[in-house]
Amino acid sequence: MEENMKFATVEDTVEYHLFLIPDEPRDPEEHREILQKYIEKIMTQFAPMLFPYIWQNQPFNLKYKPGKGGVPAHIFGMTKFGDNIEDEWFIVYIVKQITKEFPELVARIEDNDGEFLLIEAADFLPKWLDPDNSANRVFFHHGELCIIPAPKKPGAVSWLPTTLQTISQALNIISTHPEKILASESIRAAVNRRIRGYPEKIKASLHQAHCFLPAGIVAVLKQRPRLVAAGVQAFYLRDPIDLRACRIFKTFLPETRIMTSVTFTKCLYAQLVQQRFVPDLRSGYRLPPPSHPQYRAHELGMKLAHGFEILCSKCSPHFSDAKQSLVTTSPLWAGFLESLKKNDYFKGLMKGSAQYQERLEMAKNYFQLSINRPESSHAMSPGEEILTLLQTIPFDIEELKKEEANLPPEDDDQWLDLSPDQLDQLLQEAAGKKEPEPVSKGQEENYDLTQVSESMKAFISKVSTHKGAELPREHSEAPVTFDADSFLNYFDKILGSRPHDSDSDELDEEDSECLDSDDDLDLETQEPGEEASVKGTLADLKSYMAQMDQELAHTSIGKSFTTQKQMEPLSQTASNNSEEEDSGAGGSVMTPVDIDLNLVSNILESYSSQAGLAGPASNLLQSMGVQLPDSADHRPIIHRLTSPL
């Protein structure tokens, strides 16, 4: 019947906490009342942004959470955002703005991955900060990202504890030293770049499409546009048991279908479009041929109708009507409604008018989902909400059909089929990098390959541990410095001198500076006999390595490397190779390998073999800020590398 069925998995969740900065001791009940007032103020002030937003799974919501252990009583919210990561970053924007509008509040936010704000700014974090010591350190305060630092030594800074055991400790530090905890400019820029464009960005995340839907669903979506998310999710996460209800439709009959315009988020639209599905013949849903101009509208409507039928099939035929009155009986509703009136939410509409009632119903729905969220046993499910709307909202199919002639145009969905170049550009923008300009023919001819070898050397010189290796910063951020002599001398201490260097085993003063302090300490504390033993081992190792080099020089592996005497143009290289190799084989002195030229030529060969696609060479070089010309034949470029760097 269908392909690519997806089953429910563990959903991604984001949690957000708003704490009141301590100023004076308060009675717990008084503290609760203050926080409840803040909830009303926040949700009222941000209602214009939150009302029309279509959430993937759960909306932004706030409730009072009593204190427990080292966590004081605070305002808490949790949202399952599922597959739409934009919901999570919109919540980050909202939380950041809350701390800007209410300076007495401090916020922290985390998801299944933990401190995901630090993950976003991973390239700019200080070395001391890692997942093991980041707990209770990352907050929003005054609309800015703050990171409580750690002292280099215990007791070095009087107001900084070595470890932050509780949230209360962190809040005290924020209240007494707010100017000393601001995150660095680069960290804040990385996070701000991710939420840049809100709230205008909300509109750009939507997609309007025509759908051939049963009239009942059209009427429901006119009143509750957000329910499109529940319908898409029900279809997207369906299982064979769900589809039993779709063999014969009982709620949304196919005979009542009309053409309408539906607003999706791009994530929801993609989920609905990308899944292949063939309806049961008994359902009555028939699709026109794929060549039909309205085939996509029929297909979308069929899938969405299945999702809504699945939602309603899960409801009891006699669900409690008491759930409908939970909003108006809440003690918070009156205050929330009064706040909306003060903020001119009803825009001067006459009480009791159709538009007034429509806005009032939207406010009730928003209040129930975001502020008054009841316990799950009493909450109204999407299916129950749909059935309630069908019972209470009158609609005329003929009137709805008249609207078919005046539907707004559909949005272009070409963004679903991105070319590789467009995808690369999106990834560059997401990473905060400008798309590099294409290399012209003249630039390609004068391309400087020293970038390749210098960047690779800088990468090798960086610190690497079992946790990973550091990449050198881009040229625009900081200049890359590399001391080649010190780098090679350091390896001489381990592997012995190169053939063209001095045969002395002694470590001169300049070389010894390259050793770590632990190595210096070991040499200083060694007994005379132990020192002689170490020198003997190094001499044996040098001799062994020299013999290996001599043996490899006569093999195909040894002959595959370009030496420093082979720096003539490539047109002469082929004729000279055999003579140089023969002389090298018979002589006692080996010709040093040209490391730079071999490095660059091997990287270019790997880059060319990628045929314009992503691969190890391009990924490594791009991470170091190096862009190679898109040339299939890099031999002319190698030809210009005629001297060691």
C-alpha positions in Angstrom: 0.0 0.0 0.0 2.8 2.4 0.8 6.5 3.0 0.9 8.9 4.8 3.2 6.7 4.5 6.3 8.3 6.2 9.3 7.6 5.2 12.8 7.7 7.3 15.9 11.1 7.8 17.6 12.3 9.7 20.6 11.6 13.3 19.9 14.0 16.2 20.5 13.0 18.4 23.4 14.2 21.8 24.6 13.8 23.0 28.2 14.0 26.6 29.3 14.1 28.0 32.8 13.6 31.6 33.9 14.9 32.6 37.4 14.2 35.7 39.3 17.5 37.3 40.5 17.5 37.2 44.3 17.2 40.6 46.0 15.6 39.9 49.3 14.2 36.8 51.1 10.5 36.1 50.2 7.8 33.9 51.5 7.3 30.9 49.1 3.7 31.8 48.4 4.7 35.4 47.7 7.4 34.2 45.4 4.9 32.0 43.5 2.5 35.0 43.0 5.3 37.1 41.6 6.4 34.4 39.2 2.8 33.9 38.1 2.5 37.6 37.3 5.7 37.4 35.2 4.1 34.5 33.3 1.1 36.6 32.4 3.2 39.6 31.4 5.6 37.6 29.3 2.9 35.6 27.4 0.8 38.8 26.9 3.8 40.8 25.6 5.0 38.1 23.2 1.5 37.0 22.1 1.6 38.8 18.7 4.6 36.7 17.8 3.4 33.4 19.4 -0.3 33.5 18.3 0.2 32.9 14.5 3.2 30.6 14.8 2.7 27.0 13.6 4.7 24.7 15.9 5.9 21.3 14.7 4.8 19.5 17.9 4.3 21.5 21.0 4.1 25.3 21.5 6.2 27.6 23.7 4.7 27.4 27.1 5.4 28.6 30.7 4.4 27.4 34.1 5.4 27.8 37.7 7.8 25.2 39.0 8.4 24.9 42.8 12.0 24.8 44.2 13.7 21.5 44.7 17.2 20.9 46.1 19.6 23.6 44.9 17.2 24.9 42.2 15.0 27.7 43.5 11.3 28.1 42.4 11.2 29.5 38.9 9.3 29.7 35.6 9.7 26.5 33.5 8.8 25.5 30.0 9.4 22.4 27.8 8.7 22.0 24.1 9.0 18.9 21.9 10.1 20.3 18.6 10.6 17.1 16.7 12.1 17.4 13.3 11.8 21.2 13.0 15.0 22.6 14.5 13.8 26.1 13.7 11.2 25.8 16.5 14.1 25.3 19.0 16.0 28.4 17.7 12.8 30.5 17.7 12.5 29.6 21.4 16.1 30.7 21.9 15.2 34.0 20.4 12.1 34.3 22.6 14.0 33.5 25.8 16.8 35.9 24.9 14.2 38.7 24.3 12.5 37.9 27.6 15.7 38.6 29.5 16.1 41.8 27.6 12.6 43.0 28.3 12.6 41.8 31.9 16.2 42.5 33.2 15.4 41.0 36.6 15.1 37.6 35.0 17.9 35.2 34.1 17.4 32.3 31.7 19.1 29.1 30.9 18.2 26.7 28.0 19.2 23.2 27.1 18.0 20.3 25.0 18.7 16.6 24.6 22.3 17.4 23.7 22.8 19.5 26.8 24.3 23.0 26.4 23.5 23.2 22.7 24.4 27.0 22.7 28.0 26.0 23.4 27.8 23.4 20.7 26.8 26.1 18.2 29.8 28.3 19.3 32.2 25.3 19.7 34.9 26.9 17.4 35.2 29.9 19.7 35.0 28.4 23.2 37.9 28.9 25.7 40.0 25.9 26.2 39.0 25.3 29.8 35.3 25.0 29.0 34.1 21.5 28.2 31.0 19.4 28.9 32.4 18.2 32.2 32.5 21.7 33.8 29.8 23.6 31.8 26.9 22.9 34.2 25.3 26.0 35.7 27.5 28.3 33.8 25.6 29.4 30.6 22.8 31.9 31.0 21.0 34.7 29.2 21.0 38.0 31.2 19.9 41.4 29.9 19.5 39.9 26.5 23.1 38.7 26.2 24.7 35.3 26.5 26.8 35.0 29.7 29.3 32.3 30.7 30.4 32.2 34.3 34.2 31.7 34.2 36.2 29.2 36.2 39.3 30.3 38.2 42.7 29.0 36.9 43.5 28.0 40.5 41.3 27.3 43.4 40.8 30.4 45.5 42.5 32.6 42.9 39.3 34.8 42.5 37.4 35.3 45.7 34.0 35.5 44.1 34.5 32.5 41.8 34.1 29.0 43.2 36.0 26.2 41.6 32.8 24.3 40.7 29.2 25.6 40.5 27.3 23.0 42.5 23.9 24.8 42.4 21.8 27.3 40.4 21.6 29.5 43.5 25.4 29.9 43.5 25.3 31.0 39.8 22.4 33.4 40.4 24.4 35.1 43.2 27.4 35.5 40.9 25.2 37.0 38.2 23.6 39.5 40.5 26.9 40.7 42.1 29.2 40.6 39.0 27.1 40.9 35.9 29.8 42.8 34.0 32.4 40.0 34.4 30.4 37.1 33.0 29.6 38.3 29.5 30.6 35.8 26.9 33.2 36.8 24.3 32.1 38.6 21.2 32.8 35.7 19.0 30.7 33.3 21.1 27.8 35.7 21.2 28.1 36.4 17.5 27.9 32.6 16.7 24.6 32.3 18.7 23.2 35.6 17.4 23.9 34.5 13.8 21.7 31.4 14.3 18.7 33.5 15.5 19.3 36.4 13.2 16.2 37.6 11.3 13.5 36.8 13.9 10.6 37.7 14.1 10.6 38.5 10.4 12.1 35.1 9.7 8.8 33.4 10.8 7.1 34.4 7.6 9.9 33.1 5.5 9.6 29.7 7.2 6.0 29.2 5.9 4.8 27.7 2.7 1.4 28.1 1.1 0.0 25.3 -1.1 -3.3 24.4 -2.6 -5.0 21.3 -1.2 -8.1 19.4 -2.3 -9.6 18.8 1.2 -12.9 17.7 2.7 -14.9 20.7 3.7 -14.8 19.8 7.4 -11.0 20.1 7.4 -11.2 23.4 5.6 -13.5 24.8 8.3 -11.3 23.5 11.1 -8.1 25.0 9.6 -9.8 28.3 9.2 -10.4 28.4 12.9 -7.2 26.6 14.0 -4.4 26.9 11.4 -1.9 25.3 13.8 -3.8 22.0 13.7 -2.3 21.4 10.3 0.9 20.3 12.2 -1.1 17.6 14.1 -2.6 16.3 10.9 0.8 16.1 9.1 2.4 14.4 12.1 -0.4 11.9 12.3 0.1 10.9 8.6 3.9 11.1 8.8 4.2 8.9 11.9 1.3 6.5 11.0 1.5 2.8 11.5 -0.6 -0.1 10.1 -3.0 0.1 13.1 -3.6 3.8 12.3 -4.4 3.0 8.7 -7.2 0.7 9.7 -9.3 3.8 10.4 -8.6 5.0 6.8 -10.0 2.0 5.0 -13.5 3.6 5.1 -13.6 7.3 6.2 -16.2 8.1 8.8 -15.5 11.8 9.5 -14.0 13.4 6.4 -15.8 12.0 3.4 -14.0 12.3 0.1 -17.3 13.5 -1.6 -17.1 16.8 0.3 -13.7 17.8 -1.0 -13.1 21.4 -2.2 -10.0 23.3 -3.3 -8.4 25.5 -0.6 -5.1 27.1 0.4 -3.3 25.7 3.4 -0.4 27.3 5.2 2.4 24.9 6.2 5.8 25.3 7.7 8.4 24.3 5.2 9.3 21.3 7.4 5.7 20.1 7.5 5.3 20.6 3.7 8.4 18.6 3.0 7.3 15.8 5.3 4.0 15.6 3.5 5.4 15.8 0.0 8.4 13.5 0.3 6.5 10.4 1.4 5.0 8.1 -1.2 1.6 6.8 -0.3 -1.2 5.0 -2.1 -4.7 5.2 -0.5 -6.8 2.1 0.1 -9.3 1.6 -2.7 -12.1 1.4 -0.2 -11.4 4.9 1.2 -12.9 6.6 -1.9 -9.9 8.8 -2.4 -8.9 8.7 -6.0 -5.9 10.6 -7.5 -5.8 12.1 -11.1 -2.9 11.1 -13.4 0.5 12.6 -12.4 0.3 14.8 -15.5 -2.8 16.5 -14.2 -2.2 20.2 -13.4 -3.7 19.8 -10.0 -2.2 16.4 -9.1 -0.1 17.9 -6.3 -3.1 19.5 -4.7 -5.1 16.3 -4.8 -2.1 14.3 -3.4 -1.5 16.8 -0.6 -5.2 16.9 0.3 -5.5 13.1 0.3 -2.5 12.7 2.7 -3.7 15.5 5.0 -7.2 14.0 5.1 -5.7 10.7 6.2 -3.9 12.4 9.0 -7.0 14.2 10.3 -9.0 10.9 10.1 -6.4 9.1 12.1 -6.5 11.9 14.8 -10.3 11.7 15.1 -10.3 7.9 15.1 -8.3 7.9 18.3 -11.0 9.8 20.2 -13.7 8.3 22.4 -17.2 8.8 20.9 -18.3 10.4 24.2 -15.3 12.5 25.3 -16.0 14.8 28.2 -17.4 18.3 27.4 -15.9 19.5 30.7 -12.5 19.8 29.0 -13.9 22.7 26.9 -14.6 24.8 30.0 -11.1 24.4 31.5 -9.9 27.8 30.0 -12.6 30.1 31.4 -12.6 28.5 34.8 -8.9 29.0 35.3 -8.0 31.7 37.8 -5.4 33.0 35.4 -7.7 33.5 32.5 -9.3 36.8 33.8 -6.0 38.4 34.3 -4.7 37.2 31.0 -7.7 38.5 29.1 -7.5 41.9 30.9 -3.8 42.2 29.9 -4.8 41.5 26.2 -7.3 44.3 26.3 -4.8 46.7 27.8 -2.4 45.8 24.9 -5.1 46.5 22.4 -5.3 42.9 21.2 -8.9 43.3 20.0 -8.1 46.4 18.0 -11.3 48.2 18.9 -13.6 45.4 17.6 -17.1 45.4 19.0 -17.7 42.8 21.6 -19.7 39.9 20.3 -18.9 40.6 16.6 -17.6 37.7 14.5 -14.1 39.1 14.3 -14.1 39.7 18.1 -15.2 36.2 18.7 -12.6 34.8 16.4 -9.8 36.7 18.2 -11.3 35.6 21.6 -11.2 31.9 20.5 -7.6 32.3 19.4 -6.7 33.8 22.7 -8.4 30.9 24.6 -6.6 28.4 22.5 -3.3 30.1 23.0 -3.9 30.4 26.8 -4.8 26.7 27.1 -1.7 25.5 25.2 0.9 28.0 26.5 -0.1 29.1 30.0 -2.7 26.9 31.6 -1.5 23.5 30.2 -3.6 21.0 32.3 -2.5 17.5 33.2 -2.4 15.1 30.4 -5.5 13.2 31.7 -7.6 16.3 31.3 -6.0 17.9 28.3 -7.9 18.0 25.0 -6.2 16.0 22.3 -5.9 17.3 18.7 -8.6 14.8 17.6 -11.0 15.9 20.4 -10.4 19.6 19.5 -11.1 18.8 15.8 -14.4 17.0 16.7 -15.4 19.8 19.0 -14.9 22.4 16.3 -16.9 20.3 13.8 -19.8 20.3 16.3 -19.7 24.0 17.2 -18.7 25.8 14.0 -21.3 25.9 11.3 -20.0 25.9 7.7 -21.6 25.8 4.3 -19.9 23.7 1.7 -21.4 25.8 -1.1 -20.0 29.0 0.4 -16.6 27.4 0.8 -16.7 26.3 -2.9 -17.2 29.9 -4.0 -13.9 30.8 -2.4 -12.1 28.4 -4.8 -12.0 31.1 -7.5 -10.2 33.6 -5.2 -7.4 31.5 -3.7 -4.0 33.1 -3.2 -1.3 31.8 -5.5 0.9 28.9 -4.3 4.4 29.4 -3.1 7.2 28.0 -5.3 8.6 24.8 -3.9 11.8 24.7 -5.8 13.6 24.9 -2.5 12.9 21.2 -2.1 15.2 20.4 -5.1 18.4 22.3 -4.3 21.4 21.9 -6.6 24.7 21.0 -5.0 25.9 24.6 -5.4 22.8 25.9 -3.6 23.1 23.4 -0.9 26.8 24.4 -0.4 25.7 28.0 -0.2 23.1 27.2 2.5 25.6 25.3 4.5 28.1 28.2 4.3 25.4 30.6 5.4 24.4 28.3 8.3 28.1 28.2 9.4 28.3 31.9 9.2 30.8 31.9 6.3 30.6 33.9 3.1 30.3 32.0 -0.1 33.8 32.2 -1.7 34.0 34.0 -5.0 34.7 31.7 -7.9 38.4 31.6 -9.0 38.9 33.3 -12.4 41.1 32.0 -15.1 43.8 34.7 -14.3 43.6 33.9 -10.6 43.9 30.2 -11.3 47.1 30.7 -13.3 48.6 32.8 -10.5 47.4 30.6 -7.7 49.8 30.5 -4.7 50.1 26.9 -3.5 52.0 28.1 -0.4 48.6 28.4 1.3 48.1 24.6 1.0 51.4 23.6 2.5 51.4 26.4 5.2 47.9 25.5 6.3 48.7 21.8 6.5 51.8 22.6 8.5 49.8 24.8 10.8 47.3 22.1 11.3 50.0 19.6 12.2 51.5 22.0 14.7 48.2 22.4 16.5 47.3 20.6 19.7 45.7 17.2 19.2 44.4 14.8 21.9 42.0 11.9 22.2 39.2 14.6 22.1 40.2 15.8 18.6 42.5 18.2 16.8 42.4 21.9 16.6 42.0 23.5 13.2 44.0 26.7 12.5 41.8 29.8 12.3 40.9 31.3 9.0 43.2 33.9 7.5 40.6 36.6 8.2 40.6 35.8 11.9 44.3 35.5 12.8 47.6 35.0 11.0 49.0 31.5 11.0 52.5 31.3 12.3 54.7 28.3 11.9 58.4 27.7 12.9 59.4 25.0 10.5 62.9 24.6 12.0 61.6 24.1 15.6 59.0 21.7 14.3 61.6 19.5 12.5 64.1 19.8 15.3 61.5 18.5 17.7 61.1 15.3 15.6 64.9 15.0 15.3 64.9 14.4 19.1 62.6 11.5 18.6 63.6 10.0 15.3 67.2 11.3 15.0 68.7 13.9 12.7 67.9 14.0 9.0 70.7 12.7 6.6 71.8 16.2 5.6 72.0 17.4 9.2 74.8 17.1 11.7 75.5 13.6 13.1 75.8 14.9 16.6 73.5 13.2 19.2 73.8 16.2 21.5 70.7 18.4 22.0 71.7 22.0 21.5 70.2 24.9 23.5 67.8 25.9 20.8 66.4 22.4 20.3 65.9 21.8 24.0 63.5 24.7 24.1 61.0 22.8 21.9 60.7 20.0 24.5 57.8 20.0 26.9 58.6 20.9 30.5 58.0 17.3 31.5 60.7 16.1 29.1 63.2 18.7 30.4 62.5 17.5 33.9 63.1 13.9 33.0 66.5 14.7 31.4 67.6 16.8 34.3 66.7 14.1 36.9 68.3 11.2 35.0 71.3 9.4 36.4 74.5 9.4 34.3 74.0 5.7 33.5 70.4 6.3 32.4 71.4 9.3 30.3 74.0 7.2 28.5 71.4 4.5 27.9 69.0 7.0 26.4 71.6 8.3 24.1 72.5 4.8 23.0 68.9 4.1 22.3 68.6 7.2 20.2 71.7 6.3 18.3 70.4 2.8 17.6 67.1 4.3 16.5 68.8 6.7 14.1 70.9 4.0 12.6 67.8 1.8 12.2 65.8 4.6 10.5 68.8 5.4 8.2 68.9 1.8 7.1 65.2 1.8 6.4 65.5 5.0 4.3 68.3 3.4 2.3 66.2 0.2 1.6 63.1 2.2 0.7 65.0 4.4 -1.7 65.4 1.4 -4.1 61.7 0.4 -3.9 58.7 1.7 -5.9 57.5 3.5 -2.8 60.8 5.4 -2.4 60.9 6.3 -6.1 57.4 7.6 -6.0 58.5 10.7 -3.9 59.9 13.8 -5.6 63.3 14.9 -4.2 64.8 18.3 -3.9 67.0 17.7 -7.0 63.9 17.1 -9.1 62.7 20.6 -9.2 63.0 21.1 -12.9 59.8 21.9 -14.9 57.5 18.9 -15.3 58.4 18.6 -19.0 61.9 17.6 -18.0 61.0 15.6 -15.0 60.2 12.4 -16.8 63.6 12.3 -18.7 65.6 13.1 -15.5 63.9 10.8 -13.1 65.7 7.6 -14.1 69.2 9.2 -14.0 68.7 10.7 -10.6 67.2 7.6 -9.1 70.1 5.5 -10.5 72.6 7.9 -9.0 70.8 7.9 -5.7 70.7 4.2 -5.6 74.4 3.8 -6.0 75.5 6.7 -3.8 75.9 6.7 -0.1 74.2 10.1 0.4 70.4 10.2 0.0 68.8 13.1 -1.7 66.2 14.6 0.7 62.6 14.3 -0.2 60.8 17.6 -1.0 58.1 17.4 1.6 56.2 20.5 0.4 55.9 19.5 -3.2 54.9 15.9 -2.4 52.3 17.2 0.1 50.8 19.6 -2.4 50.8 17.2 -5.3 49.1 14.4 -3.3 46.4 16.8 -2.0 45.7 18.1 -5.5 45.5 14.5 -6.8 43.0 13.7 -4.1 41.1 16.9 -4.8 40.9 16.2 -8.5 39.6 12.6 -7.9 36.6 14.1 -6.1 35.3 15.4 -9.4 33.8 18.5 -7.9 32.0 16.6 -5.0 32.7 16.7 -1.3 35.7 14.7 -0.1 38.5 14.6 2.4 40.8 17.0 0.6 38.3 19.8 0.0 36.8 19.4 3.5 40.1 19.7 5.2 41.3 22.6 3.1 38.0 24.5 3.4 38.1 24.1 7.2 41.5 25.9 7.1 40.2 28.6 4.8 41.9 27.4 1.6 39.9 27.3 -1.7 41.5 25.5 -4.7 40.6 26.4 -8.3 38.1 24.1 -9.9 40.5 22.7 -12.4 40.5 19.1 -13.5 44.2 19.2 -14.4 46.4 20.7 -11.6 49.7 19.8 -13.2 50.4 23.4 -14.3 49.8 24.5 -10.7 52.3 21.9 -9.4 54.8 23.0 -12.1 55.0 26.5 -10.5 56.0 25.1 -7.1 59.7 25.2 -8.0 61.3 25.9 -4.6 60.9 24.6 -1.0 58.7 26.8 1.2 
